[in-house]
Amino acid sequence: MATHLLHTAGCLLPVTAHGPRPTDYRLLPTARCLLPAAYCLLVFLVAASASAEPWHEDFEGPGASWRRAGGDVRVTAERHQRVAGDAYAGRQCEWFQVAGQGGTSVYVSHAVGRPRVIPELAASVWVKSDRPGIQIFARVVLPRTQDPRSQTPVMLRLEGTSYSQVGRWQRLQIENLPELLARQIRGVRLQIGPQVDGHEAYVDQILLNLYGGPGTTNVWIDELSLAGYVDATPSPGGVAVVPLAALADPRRSTSPAAVQDPVSSGGRGGTPAHRRRAELVGFVLQVDGQLVLPRAISYQGESLARLKELGFNALWLSQPASPALLDEAGRLGLMVICSTPASVLASSNNDPAAPLPRIGSEYDPVVAWDLGSELSEQQLAQTRELAARIHAADGYCRRPLMCRPDSNLWDFSDFIDVLTVGQSPLATSLELSDYGRWIGYRSRMTRLKAIWSTIQTEPSAALLQQWATGGRQASLPPEIGVEQIRLVAYTAIAAGSRGLLFESAHSLEGTDPATIARAAAVELVNLELELARPWVAAGKLVGTIRSDHPDVSAAVFQYHRTRLLVPLWTGPGAQYVPGQATERQLTFVVPGVPESNRAYEITPGGLRPIKPERDTGGEKVVLNDFSLCSMVLFAGDPTIVADVRREAARIGPRAAKLYRQLAARKLEITEDVDRRMTRHGAKAWQTGENLTQARKHLQTCDGALARRDSAAACQAAERAMAVLRIVERANWQTAVASLRSPITSPATVCFSTLPWHWSLAEQTRSWQLGANLVGAGDFETFPAVTTAGWTCYQHKTPDLEATSEIAIKAAHAGRAGLRLATRPVAADAPPTLVETAPIWVTSPPVYVEAGALVRIHAWVHVPTPLTGSVDGLLVFDSMTGEALAERIGETTGWQAIALYRVVPQSGPMTVTFALCGLGEAWIDDVAIQPLVPGGSPVGQHPGAPARRF
């Protein structure tokens, strides 16, 4: 048998630069070497039982997990995705279509963690193809043998069976791994010497050779399994296996201090006993074998000690980290996510062929390299080259690479490890339920399973600018409440995000009330997330289930033999002003819960047992006094239950104080808004009665705090906030009732700016609309439109065709209108998702004066619902951008759009219509008009009744 040693030009090299990413599996991280005898016994028992449970991947999730892993064939065409309806088992499988010529191999790989090579270990996968010859391999790592030239562990490829039953599902397998490995080692010793050591060998990847010969080969893959799985994490002191209970205790596994490099003498000035190693195992970030749920904050110069107090375990920088910051982060046990080291960038810019500087131990606090945001096809080649150079310079640590591309996600995922996704949905027209769908869409457009989401903590810069220009004297500034930050964070987790990057444009150390409240809000969210960390960081997202309330759904995470239910309230308009979001009795039926499991509601302060009932379809649980979001643990292991109860009790006192602080801030805002609205003659909805009730709940909270009853204090503060949410929502609904959409005015997208809305309504009651500044907005003839300066842009993709035309059927008034349309190139295989807007049209620029109030108006008709995107038809102006865009997915006949904006600075203004989904939209009678004092009602235009701003 030929020796399948991975090598290039005779040199032993590990294949890591473009290798696959591990998938989800049961995590058993490395333990400390010094263990009490009883604990060692428990470790032994867990390790012994681990082999009885096979590792399994059923390919039922949204993102494809096999990765290209090299080969010698010149590939001319390739397609790869998860498909439904043709699986061996379940609903989905993965499908490859490969066309090429020359050579003998096109490898794809799937990471499987680190199972030890023992006699019981066996791998199998089900394959169907239209050609024979597909073969399975296992890549084995020899951690105790290094290539003397590269100083990296030797890796070997072991052969398994080949595919022969063309057109039918066939099980490929590889067994007798110790025997196969021994044969390979004998051949390798002839190359690099007798020191080759097979002890502690483990498998890190299963590979398939998909090449069936010249031409096109189709391969379907399903049900990858490993029997006899015993996890092995090599370390200088040997291998240990930590029981599940240790992962449920955050103090053992993810506190930043726990993952610091041990040093032989105090501080970072000593000599490290080992280099910190950060890597992705499946979708899970591990640092020195410990699982981590990244909770990073955009660094704005705050004290690192303060950020650690707020519960963050990482800093997120858009530039390289300075040596001083890295040193302080290391001493505090904080991780760092930053851009490429300046030395690597400089060498790349000056001479790409020059030897690369090595990334040294001073960068040990860094756990991921950020390659940038808003990347597109133009940056693809440059970013790919940068990724390769970072891997070469960072050879030992192999820290994951992350970036946030706007387009070409599939291509970027070929060389990055973590896809960063995120929008700022709060105070926008993007519903939170659609935001969760959008995250899911992005993950399905990539090969990666590791998705990290940004979390909005502040109003958009565009909204703050609108308020600073026109509303500063009328209302409090826009403010994002703790409820909304929680909803965005939990929505991201429920959509499959395994890391959270909290966006912050302003320092969290400010002394103004809004900043103090924001700091308290993110600290509370971090405390709650720490309780759920093992499940949301390393558990399998089983799916989403509905409750008996239409606005409440829940994500279900499975971790070993436990489940975590994460329900949250995402009713319409919650991104503007959340509703009361409480329910006396909320019912869920959770599938797949073992009968031995008991149910507990996790609360700051402790666990509340829930008595479940067996029901058709699963375990039925009823939550009493549900408010906004919650967590329910299903577990049968008393050790896990005790650990979670202990951690909930530990954070209880601090959580209770934060709840009290945030409830008091909400009461302060509500009282201020009430006073200002009364001044403008707006009648508030039962404000006095509800404010009195909220104050009573806060008094109850104070009494519970005095008794040190954290659970009761949290509950009383939450009840105060629920009452205040009733006031906020009712008054907001009154304000937006006369508007076509809440996004119509920047004064109606959050509660604190409602007085500004009523002030504007009062001020502009007798104003009139000025002349339309936009030429050819009636789209009567093509020459008139082009002469006026309208422009059309397209983002070309191979599977979509986009058109824009002046069409008679698109006329709202006059003879013609603008028609935008997208359709699939192949009608029999249409894309289900649209990555970025295929086509958009922008008006000619018009000059507007600073401080002016303008109305952007148009008529729109979407004949059939737009698909493939949550954005539909996006309408926005150039001064506020997409932050205050209107989204239209469908209409019943023609619909008027009106956007009122305050001009922040004198200059040109345009309006853009971006068709983001599949379908068509008709647009007509576009206008940008200033509002000026006069005698006509505001909002009057041909064919529409007068409306009040």
HELIX and SHEET records of a PDB file:
HELIX    1   1 ALA A   37  ALA A   50  1                                  14    
HELIX    2   2 LEU A  177  ILE A  192  1                                  16    
HELIX    3   3 LEU A  244  ALA A  248  1                                   5    
HELIX    4   4 PRO A  250  SER A  253  1                                   4    
HELIX    5   5 PRO A  256  VAL A  259  5                                   4    
HELIX    6   6 LEU A  304  GLU A  309  1                                   6    
HELIX    7   7 PRO A  323  LEU A  332  1                                  10    
HELIX    8   8 ALA A  342  ASN A  350  1                                   9    
HELIX    9   9 SER A  361  TYR A  363  5                                   3    
HELIX   10  10 GLU A  377  GLN A  379  5                                   3    
HELIX   11  11 LEU A  380  ALA A  393  1                                  14    
HELIX   12  12 LEU A  409  PHE A  412  1                                   4    
HELIX   13  13 LEU A  432  ARG A  444  1                                  13    
HELIX   14  14 ALA A  461  GLY A  470  1                                  10    
HELIX   15  15 VAL A  482  ALA A  494  1                                  13    
HELIX   16  16 PRO A  513  LEU A  531  1                                  19    
HELIX   17  17 ARG A  533  ALA A  538  1                                   6    
HELIX   18  18 PRO A  638  ARG A  679  1                                  42    
HELIX   19  19 THR A  687  ALA A  706  1                                  20    
HELIX   20  20 SER A  710  VAL A  736  1                                  27    
HELIX   21  21 PRO A  742  THR A  744  5                                   3    
HELIX   22  22 PRO A  746  THR A  748  5                                   3    
HELIX   23  23 PHE A  751  THR A  753  5                                   3    
HELIX   24  24 LEU A  754  GLN A  763  1                                  10    
HELIX   25  25 PHE A  782  ALA A  788  1                                   7    
HELIX   26  26 ILE A  808  ALA A  810  5                                   3    
HELIX   27  27 GLY A  881  LEU A  884  5                                   4    
SHEET    1   A 2 HIS A   7  THR A   8  0                                        
SHEET    2   A 2 CYS A  11  LEU A  12 -1                                        
SHEET    1   B 4 TRP A  55  GLU A  57  0                                        
SHEET    2   B 4 GLY A 215  ALA A 227 -1                                        
SHEET    3   B 4 GLN A  92  GLN A 101 -1                                        
SHEET    4   B 4 ARG A  74  ALA A  84 -1                                        
SHEET    1   C 4 TRP A  55  GLU A  57  0                                        
SHEET    2   C 4 GLY A 215  ALA A 227 -1                                        
SHEET    3   C 4 ALA A 122  SER A 129 -1                                        
SHEET    4   C 4 GLN A 170  ILE A 174 -1                                        
SHEET    1   D 5 ARG A  67  GLY A  71  0                                        
SHEET    2   D 5 VAL A 106  ALA A 111 -1                                        
SHEET    3   D 5 TYR A 202  ASN A 209 -1                                        
SHEET    4   D 5 GLN A 135  GLN A 146 -1                                        
SHEET    5   D 5 PRO A 153  SER A 162 -1                                        
SHEET    1   E 3 ALA A 278  VAL A 281  0                                        
SHEET    2   E 3 VAL A 284  VAL A 287 -1                                        
SHEET    3   E 3 GLN A 290  VAL A 292 -1                                        
SHEET    1   F 9 ARG A 295  SER A 298  0                                        
SHEET    2   F 9 ALA A 314  TRP A 316  1                                        
SHEET    3   F 9 MET A 335  CYS A 338  1                                        
SHEET    4   F 9 VAL A 366  LEU A 375  1                                        
SHEET    5   F 9 LEU A 401  PRO A 405  1                                        
SHEET    6   F 9 VAL A 418  VAL A 421  1                                        
SHEET    7   F 9 ILE A 451  GLN A 456  1                                        
SHEET    8   F 9 GLY A 499  GLU A 503  1                                        
SHEET    9   F 9 ARG A 295  SER A 298  1                                        
SHEET    1   G 6 LYS A 540  ARG A 546  0                                        
SHEET    2   G 6 VAL A 552  TYR A 559 -1                                        
SHEET    3   G 6 THR A 562  TRP A 569 -1                                        
SHEET    4   G 6 VAL A 632  ALA A 635 -1                                        
SHEET    5   G 6 ARG A 598  THR A 603 -1                                        
SHEET    6   G 6 GLY A 606  ILE A 610 -1                                        
SHEET    1   H 3 THR A 582  VAL A 590  0                                        
SHEET    2   H 3 GLY A 618  SER A 627 -1                                        
SHEET    3   H 3 GLU A 613  ASP A 615 -1                                        
SHEET    1   I 4 TRP A 767  LEU A 769  0                                        
SHEET    2   I 4 GLY A 919  PRO A 933 -1                                        
SHEET    3   I 4 GLY A 817  PRO A 824 -1                                        
SHEET    4   I 4 LEU A 800  ALA A 807 -1                                        
SHEET    1   J 4 TRP A 767  LEU A 769  0                                        
SHEET    2   J 4 GLY A 919  PRO A 933 -1                                        
SHEET    3   J 4 LEU A 853  HIS A 861 -1                                        
SHEET    4   J 4 GLN A 895  VAL A 902 -1                                        
SHEET    1   K 5 THR A 791  GLN A 794  0                                        
SHEET    2   K 5 ILE A 839  THR A 842 -1                                        
SHEET    3   K 5 VAL A 911  LEU A 915 -1                                        
SHEET    4   K 5 LEU A 873  ASP A 877 -1                                        
SHEET    5   K 5 GLU A 886  ILE A 888 -1                                        
SHEET    1   L 2 VAL A 846  VAL A 848  0                                        
SHEET    2   L 2 GLY A 907  MET A 909 -1                                        
END                                                                             
